[in-house]
Structure formats: structure tokens, C-alpha cells
Amino acid sequence: MTLSVSYLLHHTHLNPNHNKSLNNTIRYVATIGFFDGVHAGHRYLIERLREEAAARGMQSAVITFEQHPKLSLTGQSPDLLTTFDERIALLKAQHLDEIYCFQFEVVKRMTAREFMHILHKQCQVNVLLMGYDHHFGSDHLASIDDYIRMGKQVGLTILPQHQAPEGDVSSTKIRCAILSGDMPTATQMLGTPYSLTGTVVHGRHIGHTIGFPTANLSVASEKLIPASGVYAAQVNGKDAILNIGNNPTVGNSEQSIELHIPNFSGDLYNQTLTVSILRRIRDEKKFATLDELKQQILLDIESL
């Protein structure tokens, strides 16, 4: 079975083309969140979700949102660990039965009772797994006990969930690690190396002139970019050097993301590459000459 994504409440009602959620024979155990990065904490919660659904003879579902809630609440979204397509692909890989995608702009105007009523009556959610620190609803219910009581009124069972045994893992902490260049910590919390996917575009071709051709990546504007510096990376199973910054030796005024794959020859222009970032090798540095830069690149490659 191919897992679909059901889009709900683009305005004030269900997508009329969505029939699966209207099948009254289906009952779901669900959890709700933005799931940026689908990190280790998210996957722990989803594993509990699948177990609970199996024990109750129900199906598993995730409730998520197209855009980060902060964009609607404050007008500003944090830079994201995953684009929408990346996030949905990662969620699909978690062996769920259903993914419901809401417009947060609509949901934020609902009381907790109104939202739970939609989950129960229109999405067939009978059980909702909630973290102790999770909140929703314009009426700002204060405690998990308030949600449990409200859920009973609409026929929805609320099950409080503790954090993963690995500790306090959050998308915010992962962003902080990436912004400081601490890729091993980010990898540990994500469960996989942080990656950037982009299209190879033309740059200034300086790498070609010094014998180290690079692929310049154009990455989605919403993606979080790690701290400037030189990184050990992998692309298509090959070791690579990734440089993030403004190339001070050659006076580039704009940030670039450049990938050098040792011993590779071929045309990568207009291709889409996904780069896994393993660790930060060093700071970006301005060298006195291009020869000094070439010697440092050789050292960087030796460190892979």
C-alpha cells in the first residue's frame, strides 16, 4: 500500500476529494506535531504510536502542518532542518498508516475542543498521544489534565507521553548544534547525518583554475545552513569536501555552498545532489596566495 498524505482545512472544511478519512470503519491512534527533522525523539514517539495502535487494533496516524506554526504566530519561521517534501518523505518512511496535513493558520483559531472534535469526527482519531509539554487550542488549556478532561467530552482518549529515553532531544537543540558546526551532536539527535539537497549551478569557476573543481549548490531558502567552514561530507557514497562561506581568499561577497569530490570527473550542472555533512574540519580562512589555499585543500582531503 502506498501511503497518502491527506490535506485538511485549507479553508474551513475537509478537502472534498479526501474520502479515506470519511471511512467510518477506520479508527486511528494519532499524535500531533510539526516534526521538523523527524529526529530521534520524534521516531521514539512514532514507535510508541504504532505499538499503541497495534495493541488497540487500530491504525496509526500523524497530524502535522504545512508551515511551521511560528510563521503564523509571529510572522517568522525558524530555518528548517527539513523542507516540506523532505519531512513528508521521512514521515512516510516511519511505517505509518496515514498522515494528515493541516493549515495551522486555520487551526490556531480553534479552541482545543473544536480541534479535538474535528480529529475525532472527521479524521476518525480515537486516541491521541500527547507530550506533557504540548499545547494546542486558542483557549490555551493549562495542563495535560485539562486536555484529558476535554478529550473525554468529545470521545477522544488522551494518552500523555514522556520524552525519549535518549534524553531531551528537540529540533531547536539540533538547530543550535548545526549553527555551531557541531555535526556529530546533530547526527546523534537526528539519528542520521544532517543533509543539504540542492541543484548544481554555475559559480565563479575558480575551483577549476586551481585544480579543485567544485559543484555550487543552490539550496531551498528555508533550509538551515551550518556554520561557515570546511566540512567532511559524503555524496552518493563518495567522500567529499564541503565549503560553506564567502571564500575570503578570492573575495566572494555572498555565501556559497561548494562541494569538491576528489577524483571525480564529469558534468554535474543542473543535477540535484544530496550532501550528508559529517563533521567540521576547520574554520574558513583567508590565505595570502592561491598556492597556500591549494596546499590547505590537499590537507583537508587527506583528513577525510
FIFIMI-345146 format. One record per residue (C-alpha): x, y, z; residue in one letter; residue number from 1. Coordinates in Angstrom, 1 decimal. Layout:
# FIFIMI-345146
<seza <X,Y,Z>,'A',NUM>
...
//
This chain:
# FIFIMI-345146
<seza <0.0,0.0,0.0>,'M',1>
<seza <1.2,3.5,-0.9>,'T',2>
<seza <0.9,5.9,2.0>,'L',3>
<seza <-1.0,9.0,1.0>,'S',4>
<seza <-1.0,12.4,2.6>,'V',5>
<seza <-4.4,13.9,3.4>,'S',6>
<seza <-4.7,17.7,3.3>,'Y',7>
<seza <-7.3,19.1,5.5>,'L',8>
<seza <-8.7,22.5,6.5>,'L',9>
<seza <-7.2,24.6,3.7>,'H',10>
<seza <-10.1,26.9,4.4>,'H',11>
<seza <-12.7,25.8,7.0>,'T',12>
<seza <-13.7,22.3,5.8>,'H',13>
<seza <-12.3,19.0,4.8>,'L',14>
<seza <-10.8,18.6,1.3>,'N',15>
<seza <-13.9,17.3,-0.6>,'P',16>
<seza <-11.6,14.9,-2.6>,'N',17>
<seza <-10.5,13.2,0.6>,'H',18>
<seza <-12.6,10.0,1.0>,'N',19>
<seza <-10.3,7.8,3.0>,'K',20>
<seza <-10.7,9.8,6.3>,'S',21>
<seza <-14.5,9.6,5.9>,'L',22>
<seza <-14.5,5.8,6.1>,'N',23>
<seza <-16.2,5.2,9.4>,'N',24>
<seza <-14.7,1.7,9.7>,'T',25>
<seza <-11.2,3.1,10.3>,'I',26>
<seza <-10.1,4.2,13.7>,'R',27>
<seza <-6.8,5.9,14.4>,'Y',28>
<seza <-4.3,6.3,17.2>,'V',29>
<seza <-2.6,9.6,16.4>,'A',30>
<seza <0.0,12.1,17.5>,'T',31>
<seza <0.4,15.7,16.5>,'I',32>
<seza <3.4,17.9,15.8>,'G',33>
<seza <5.5,19.7,13.2>,'F',34>
<seza <8.2,17.0,13.2>,'F',35>
<seza <11.0,19.1,11.7>,'D',36>
<seza <13.9,16.8,11.1>,'G',37>
<seza <11.9,13.7,12.2>,'V',38>
<seza <14.6,13.3,14.8>,'H',39>
<seza <15.2,10.5,17.3>,'A',40>
<seza <12.7,11.9,19.7>,'G',41>
<seza <10.0,12.0,17.0>,'H',42>
<seza <10.8,8.5,15.9>,'R',43>
<seza <10.6,7.3,19.5>,'Y',44>
<seza <7.1,8.8,19.8>,'L',45>
<seza <6.0,7.3,16.4>,'I',46>
<seza <7.2,3.9,17.5>,'E',47>
<seza <5.1,4.2,20.7>,'R',48>
<seza <2.2,5.3,18.4>,'L',49>
<seza <2.5,2.2,16.2>,'R',50>
<seza <2.7,0.0,19.3>,'E',51>
<seza <-0.4,1.6,20.8>,'E',52>
<seza <-2.3,1.3,17.6>,'A',53>
<seza <-1.5,-2.4,17.2>,'A',54>
<seza <-2.5,-3.1,20.8>,'A',55>
<seza <-5.9,-1.5,20.2>,'R',56>
<seza <-6.5,-3.0,16.8>,'G',57>
<seza <-6.4,0.5,15.2>,'M',58>
<seza <-4.3,2.3,12.6>,'Q',59>
<seza <-1.6,4.8,13.2>,'S',60>
<seza <-1.7,8.5,12.0>,'A',61>
<seza <0.4,11.6,12.4>,'V',62>
<seza <-1.2,15.1,12.4>,'I',63>
<seza <1.2,17.7,11.0>,'T',64>
<seza <1.2,21.2,9.4>,'F',65>
<seza <2.3,22.5,6.1>,'E',66>
<seza <4.1,25.5,7.5>,'Q',67>
<seza <5.9,26.0,10.8>,'H',68>
<seza <3.4,27.3,13.5>,'P',69>
<seza <5.7,30.2,14.4>,'K',70>
<seza <5.3,31.6,10.9>,'L',71>
<seza <1.6,32.1,11.6>,'S',72>
<seza <2.0,33.1,15.2>,'L',73>
<seza <4.9,35.5,14.9>,'T',74>
<seza <5.4,36.1,11.1>,'G',75>
<seza <8.8,34.4,11.2>,'Q',76>
<seza <9.7,30.7,10.8>,'S',77>
<seza <13.0,29.3,12.1>,'P',78>
<seza <15.3,28.0,9.4>,'D',79>
<seza <14.2,24.4,9.0>,'L',80>
<seza <16.0,21.1,9.3>,'L',81>
<seza <13.8,19.6,6.5>,'T',82>
<seza <11.8,21.1,3.7>,'T',83>
<seza <8.1,20.1,3.5>,'F',84>
<seza <8.9,17.4,0.9>,'D',85>
<seza <11.8,16.1,3.0>,'E',86>
<seza <9.7,16.0,6.1>,'R',87>
<seza <6.8,14.1,4.5>,'I',88>
<seza <9.3,11.6,2.9>,'A',89>
<seza <10.8,10.9,6.3>,'L',90>
<seza <7.4,10.5,7.9>,'L',91>
<seza <6.3,8.1,5.2>,'K',92>
<seza <9.4,6.0,6.0>,'A',93>
<seza <8.1,5.5,9.6>,'Q',94>
<seza <5.6,2.9,8.5>,'H',95>
<seza <2.5,5.0,9.4>,'L',96>
<seza <-1.0,4.3,8.1>,'D',97>
<seza <-1.9,7.9,7.5>,'E',98>
<seza <-0.5,11.4,7.5>,'I',99>
<seza <-3.0,14.3,8.0>,'Y',100>
<seza <-1.7,17.7,7.0>,'C',101>
<seza <-3.4,20.8,8.3>,'F',102>
<seza <-3.1,24.5,7.7>,'Q',103>
<seza <-2.0,26.0,11.0>,'F',104>
<seza <-3.5,29.4,10.1>,'E',105>
<seza <-6.9,27.8,10.4>,'V',106>
<seza <-6.2,25.5,13.3>,'V',107>
<seza <-4.9,28.3,15.5>,'K',108>
<seza <-8.3,30.0,15.6>,'R',109>
<seza <-9.9,26.8,17.0>,'M',110>
<seza <-10.4,26.0,20.7>,'T',111>
<seza <-9.0,22.7,21.9>,'A',112>
<seza <-12.5,21.3,22.0>,'R',113>
<seza <-13.2,22.3,18.4>,'E',114>
<seza <-9.9,20.9,17.1>,'F',115>
<seza <-10.3,17.6,19.0>,'M',116>
<seza <-13.9,17.3,17.6>,'H',117>
<seza <-12.5,17.5,14.1>,'I',118>
<seza <-9.8,15.0,14.9>,'L',119>
<seza <-12.4,12.6,16.3>,'H',120>
<seza <-15.4,13.1,14.0>,'K',121>
<seza <-13.7,13.9,10.7>,'Q',122>
<seza <-10.4,12.1,10.9>,'C',123>
<seza <-11.6,9.1,13.0>,'Q',124>
<seza <-9.0,9.7,15.7>,'V',125>
<seza <-10.0,7.8,18.8>,'N',126>
<seza <-6.7,8.1,20.8>,'V',127>
<seza <-4.3,11.0,20.8>,'L',128>
<seza <-0.7,10.7,22.1>,'L',129>
<seza <0.4,14.0,23.6>,'M',130>
<seza <3.6,15.1,25.2>,'G',131>
<seza <3.3,16.6,28.7>,'Y',132>
<seza <4.6,20.0,27.4>,'D',133>
<seza <2.4,20.0,24.2>,'H',134>
<seza <-0.4,22.6,23.8>,'H',135>
<seza <-3.0,23.4,21.2>,'F',136>
<seza <-6.2,25.4,21.0>,'G',137>
<seza <-6.9,29.2,21.2>,'S',138>
<seza <-8.3,28.7,24.7>,'D',139>
<seza <-4.8,27.8,26.0>,'H',140>
<seza <-5.6,24.9,28.2>,'L',141>
<seza <-3.1,24.8,31.0>,'A',142>
<seza <-2.3,21.2,31.8>,'S',143>
<seza <-2.4,17.7,30.3>,'I',144>
<seza <-5.3,17.0,32.7>,'D',145>
<seza <-7.3,19.7,31.0>,'D',146>
<seza <-6.8,18.0,27.6>,'Y',147>
<seza <-7.7,14.6,29.1>,'I',148>
<seza <-10.9,16.1,30.5>,'R',149>
<seza <-11.8,17.9,27.3>,'M',150>
<seza <-11.0,14.8,25.2>,'G',151>
<seza <-13.5,12.7,27.2>,'K',152>
<seza <-16.2,15.3,26.4>,'Q',153>
<seza <-15.7,14.7,22.6>,'V',154>
<seza <-15.0,11.0,22.9>,'G',155>
<seza <-11.2,11.3,22.4>,'L',156>
<seza <-8.8,9.4,24.7>,'T',157>
<seza <-5.7,11.5,25.5>,'I',158>
<seza <-2.6,9.5,26.4>,'L',159>
<seza <0.3,11.5,27.9>,'P',160>
<seza <3.8,10.6,26.6>,'Q',161>
<seza <7.2,11.0,28.3>,'H',162>
<seza <10.3,12.1,26.4>,'Q',163>
<seza <12.5,9.5,24.7>,'A',164>
<seza <14.9,7.6,27.0>,'P',165>
<seza <17.8,9.1,25.0>,'E',166>
<seza <17.1,12.4,26.8>,'G',167>
<seza <15.9,15.9,25.8>,'D',168>
<seza <16.1,15.8,22.0>,'V',169>
<seza <14.5,18.7,20.2>,'S',170>
<seza <14.6,20.4,16.8>,'S',171>
<seza <15.7,23.6,18.5>,'T',172>
<seza <18.7,21.9,20.1>,'K',173>
<seza <19.6,20.3,16.7>,'I',174>
<seza <19.5,23.7,15.0>,'R',175>
<seza <21.8,25.1,17.7>,'C',176>
<seza <24.3,22.3,17.1>,'A',177>
<seza <24.2,22.8,13.3>,'I',178>
<seza <24.6,26.5,13.6>,'L',179>
<seza <27.7,26.0,15.8>,'S',180>
<seza <29.2,23.4,13.3>,'G',181>
<seza <28.8,20.6,15.8>,'D',182>
<seza <27.7,18.0,13.3>,'M',183>
<seza <28.3,14.8,15.4>,'P',184>
<seza <25.9,16.1,18.1>,'T',185>
<seza <23.3,16.9,15.4>,'A',186>
<seza <23.8,13.4,13.9>,'T',187>
<seza <23.3,11.8,17.2>,'Q',188>
<seza <20.0,13.6,17.8>,'M',189>
<seza <18.8,13.3,14.2>,'L',190>
<seza <19.8,9.6,14.0>,'G',191>
<seza <21.4,10.3,10.6>,'T',192>
<seza <23.8,13.0,9.3>,'P',193>
<seza <22.3,16.4,8.5>,'Y',194>
<seza <22.0,16.8,4.8>,'S',195>
<seza <21.6,19.6,2.2>,'L',196>
<seza <19.9,18.9,-1.1>,'T',197>
<seza <20.4,21.4,-3.9>,'G',198>
<seza <20.7,21.9,-7.6>,'T',199>
<seza <24.2,22.4,-9.1>,'V',200>
<seza <24.6,25.9,-10.6>,'V',201>
<seza <27.3,27.8,-12.2>,'H',202>
<seza <29.7,29.6,-9.9>,'G',203>
<seza <32.9,31.7,-10.5>,'R',204>
<seza <34.8,28.6,-11.7>,'H',205>
<seza <37.8,29.4,-9.5>,'I',206>
<seza <38.0,25.9,-8.3>,'G',207>
<seza <38.7,24.7,-11.8>,'H',208>
<seza <41.5,27.1,-12.2>,'T',209>
<seza <43.4,25.8,-9.2>,'I',210>
<seza <42.8,22.1,-9.9>,'G',211>
<seza <39.9,21.5,-7.4>,'F',212>
<seza <36.6,21.8,-9.3>,'P',213>
<seza <33.6,22.4,-7.1>,'T',214>
<seza <29.9,21.9,-7.5>,'A',215>
<seza <28.0,25.0,-6.3>,'N',216>
<seza <24.7,24.1,-4.7>,'L',217>
<seza <21.6,26.2,-4.7>,'S',218>
<seza <19.6,25.1,-1.6>,'V',219>
<seza <16.0,25.8,-0.7>,'A',220>
<seza <15.8,29.2,1.1>,'S',221>
<seza <14.0,27.7,4.2>,'E',222>
<seza <16.8,25.2,4.9>,'K',223>
<seza <19.1,25.7,7.9>,'L',224>
<seza <22.7,26.2,6.7>,'I',225>
<seza <25.5,25.1,9.0>,'P',226>
<seza <28.2,27.5,10.4>,'A',227>
<seza <30.7,28.7,7.8>,'S',228>
<seza <33.7,26.4,7.5>,'G',229>
<seza <35.0,23.4,5.7>,'V',230>
<seza <33.3,20.0,6.3>,'Y',231>
<seza <33.9,16.4,5.7>,'A',232>
<seza <30.9,15.1,3.7>,'A',233>
<seza <29.5,12.4,1.5>,'Q',234>
<seza <27.5,12.5,-1.7>,'V',235>
<seza <26.3,9.3,-3.5>,'N',236>
<seza <28.6,7.2,-1.3>,'G',237>
<seza <31.7,9.2,-2.1>,'K',238>
<seza <33.8,11.2,0.3>,'D',239>
<seza <33.8,15.0,-0.3>,'A',240>
<seza <34.8,18.3,1.0>,'I',241>
<seza <32.1,20.9,1.6>,'L',242>
<seza <32.9,24.6,1.9>,'N',243>
<seza <30.3,27.0,3.3>,'I',244>
<seza <31.1,30.6,3.4>,'G',245>
<seza <32.2,33.6,1.2>,'N',246>
<seza <35.6,32.3,0.1>,'N',247>
<seza <37.6,35.1,1.6>,'P',248>
<seza <40.8,34.3,-0.3>,'T',249>
<seza <39.1,35.1,-3.6>,'V',250>
<seza <36.9,37.9,-2.3>,'G',251>
<seza <33.4,36.4,-2.7>,'N',252>
<seza <30.8,38.8,-1.2>,'S',253>
<seza <28.0,36.3,-1.0>,'E',254>
<seza <27.7,33.0,0.9>,'Q',255>
<seza <28.2,29.9,-1.3>,'S',256>
<seza <27.9,26.2,-0.7>,'I',257>
<seza <30.6,24.4,-2.7>,'E',258>
<seza <31.3,20.7,-3.0>,'L',259>
<seza <34.5,19.1,-4.1>,'H',260>
<seza <34.5,15.4,-4.8>,'I',261>
<seza <38.1,14.1,-5.0>,'P',262>
<seza <39.0,12.2,-8.2>,'N',263>
<seza <35.6,12.9,-9.8>,'F',264>
<seza <35.3,13.9,-13.4>,'S',265>
<seza <32.0,14.7,-15.1>,'G',266>
<seza <29.4,17.3,-15.6>,'D',267>
<seza <27.1,17.9,-12.6>,'L',268>
<seza <25.4,21.1,-13.7>,'Y',269>
<seza <21.6,21.2,-13.2>,'N',270>
<seza <21.8,17.9,-11.3>,'Q',271>
<seza <20.2,17.6,-7.9>,'T',272>
<seza <22.7,16.4,-5.2>,'L',273>
<seza <22.1,15.4,-1.5>,'T',274>
<seza <25.1,16.0,0.7>,'V',275>
<seza <25.4,14.4,4.1>,'S',276>
<seza <27.5,16.6,6.4>,'I',277>
<seza <29.7,14.5,8.8>,'L',278>
<seza <32.0,16.8,10.7>,'R',279>
<seza <33.6,20.3,10.6>,'R',280>
<seza <37.2,20.2,9.6>,'I',281>
<seza <38.2,23.8,10.1>,'R',282>
<seza <37.1,27.4,10.0>,'D',283>
<seza <37.0,29.3,6.7>,'E',284>
<seza <40.3,31.2,6.3>,'K',285>
<seza <41.8,33.8,4.1>,'K',286>
<seza <45.1,32.7,2.6>,'F',287>
<seza <47.8,35.0,1.3>,'A',288>
<seza <48.0,33.2,-2.1>,'T',289>
<seza <46.1,30.6,-4.1>,'L',290>
<seza <49.1,28.2,-3.7>,'D',291>
<seza <48.5,28.3,0.1>,'E',292>
<seza <44.9,27.6,-0.5>,'L',293>
<seza <45.7,24.7,-2.7>,'K',294>
<seza <48.0,23.2,0.0>,'Q',295>
<seza <45.3,23.5,2.6>,'Q',296>
<seza <42.7,21.8,0.4>,'I',297>
<seza <45.1,18.9,0.0>,'L',298>
<seza <45.4,18.7,3.8>,'L',299>
<seza <41.6,18.8,4.0>,'D',300>
<seza <41.2,16.0,1.6>,'I',301>
<seza <43.8,13.9,3.5>,'E',302>
<seza <41.7,14.3,6.6>,'S',303>
<seza <38.7,12.6,5.1>,'L',304>
//
